């Protein structure tokens, strides 16, 4: 049966990436394509790379437009998804690429987003232990943030396998400018961003911090402590995450590496590189793939994981389509690729 799918926020980076992937999905018919301020314009004037959909006219992001579809992707600003989702049928699979339904903790949501908490949906990161099972048959799915995708997959095996200590986790991640969205911002102008790197959300203030803490706490089975610092890199897309944590005494390098080898041996979209080979953001460009390497700093007593992910594909839209496939009983890889683009 062909699935009729609607995509909201189609003029933005995340919505455009969802559409790019859906055009190659054999089980999908693309229905309504919506936007807010860009409603009435053709998709081709805003997303010229989507050639087969170029003549489609963007409709308003209204509940009435989105009703009647089998699947609705909400690629909307944080805080905009909950009201629309609440008006859609329980029989419709709603996949939220925003943050509205990711966090379990109401106090954490209110602290970082300063708005009422809309509730918690199954978390669309199937490679994180326990999450794939929750997605089967689900009708509401919260897509992870782009930074949490690389951070959680990078460190989770060490906590699940009891290799890592839950305190003193440090993550520094560099993101391409598309992670900030498509709206015009002075610090994202080419003359400001090219040839320069800069930090932001320093001191535990970035909104993805509680989401990373939540996911690592699930993996560890207890609360973890985290210092997370994001940085802006002069590239359009991609995230390179460097995550470190203390390892438990008495473990050999082989014991430690085995945790990651075992965790991802059967995962088609997460790849532990051979020893001595290091991830690069270019290698995952346009793919639903995470590549990583694990090193052991024996002097410091820490494990260092470096992971690369395309923030728009596996970090957002690819994870959303992968989760849709699981929820509907389709082959998980349908419409997706693990191959990057080079050079």
Buried (B, 14 or more C-beta within 10 A) or exposed (E): EEBBBBBBBBBBBBBBBBBBBBBEBEBBEBBBBBBBEBBEEBBBEBBEEBEEBBEBEBBBBBEEBBBBBBBBBBBBBBBBBBEBBEEBEEEBBBBBBBBBBBBBBEEBBEEBBEEEBBBBBBBBBBBBBEBBEBBEEBBBBBBBBBBBBBBBBBBBBBBBBEBBBBEBBBBBBBBBBBBBBBEEEEEBEEEBBEEEEEEEBEEEEBBBBBBBBBBBBBBBEEEBEBBBBBBBBBBBBBBBBBBBBBBEEEBEBEBBBBBBEEBBEEBBBBBBBEEEEEBBBBBBBBBBBBBBBBBBEEEEEBBBBBBBBBBBBBBBBBBBBBBBBBBBEBEBBBBBBBEBEEE
